[in-house]
Structure formats: C-alpha cells, structure tokens
Amino acid sequence: MPVHDEPIEVQYEPSSDLEAPARFLWRDRLWVVRDILARRVQADVGVWQVVAANGAAGPQGIYELAEPANGGPWRLSSTGLER
C-alpha cells in the first residue's frame, strides 16, 4: 500500500458499540466508506482499514484511516489498489 500522512476530516456513523467512520474528506473530495475490513490499535492510534469510493459511483479502493487516541486530527495513513 502506498503510504501517506495527510490530514482528513471524518464523519461518523454509529455501528453497534463503536463509532465507525462513514465518510471522509481528503484532498477536497468526499469519500464514502462502503465496508470496514479491520480495526486495530498500534502505538495509541486506532487504525481503520476501509473500502471507500469517491462519491456514489466511483471506483472502490482500500484505505487506512488513523485516529489518534489523544483526540488529535485523523490522518490518511495509506491507500491501496482498487477493489
């Protein structure tokens, strides 16, 4: 996966007992989360691996969204191939 370290804005949607990312704004584009593949914690950062698309009909890709435990801004940590 290509590595990034770019700020993103995340919008949540309640999902069972966790608030899961539903959408994120990256490079002035809105990405819609289609599926959550995994969630893990590493070095006090929650990392969500998601399938997302740019808009309703855009091609889907795999993205890793990093949520700092200290409440700092979310980061896009990596992007993957189209799915």
VENCORNOR-V894544 format. One record per pair of residues at least 4 apart in sequence whose C-alpha atoms are under 6 Angstrom apart, sorted by the first residue. I is the first residue (numbers start at 1). GAP is how many residues later the second one is. Records with the same first field share a line. If there is no record, write none. Layout:
I: GAP  GAP
This chain:
1: 78  79
2: 76  77
3: 74  75
4: 73  74
5: 71  72
6: 69  70
7: 67  68
8: 17  18  66  67
9: 15  16
10: 13  14
11: 10  11  12
12: 8  9  10
13: 6  7  9
14: 5
15: 4  5
22: 11
23: 8  9  10
24: 6  7
25: 4  5
30: 24
31: 22  23  24
32: 20  21
33: 18  19
34: 17  18
35: 15  16
36: 14
37: 12  13
38: 10  11
39: 8  9
40: 6  7
41: 4  5  6
44: 25
45: 22  23  24
46: 20  21
47: 18  19
48: 16  17
49: 14  15
50: 12  13
51: 10  11
52: 8  9
53: 5  6  7
54: 4
60: 22  23
61: 19  20  21  22
62: 17  18
63: 15  16  17
64: 13  14
65: 10  11  12
66: 8  9
67: 7
68: 4
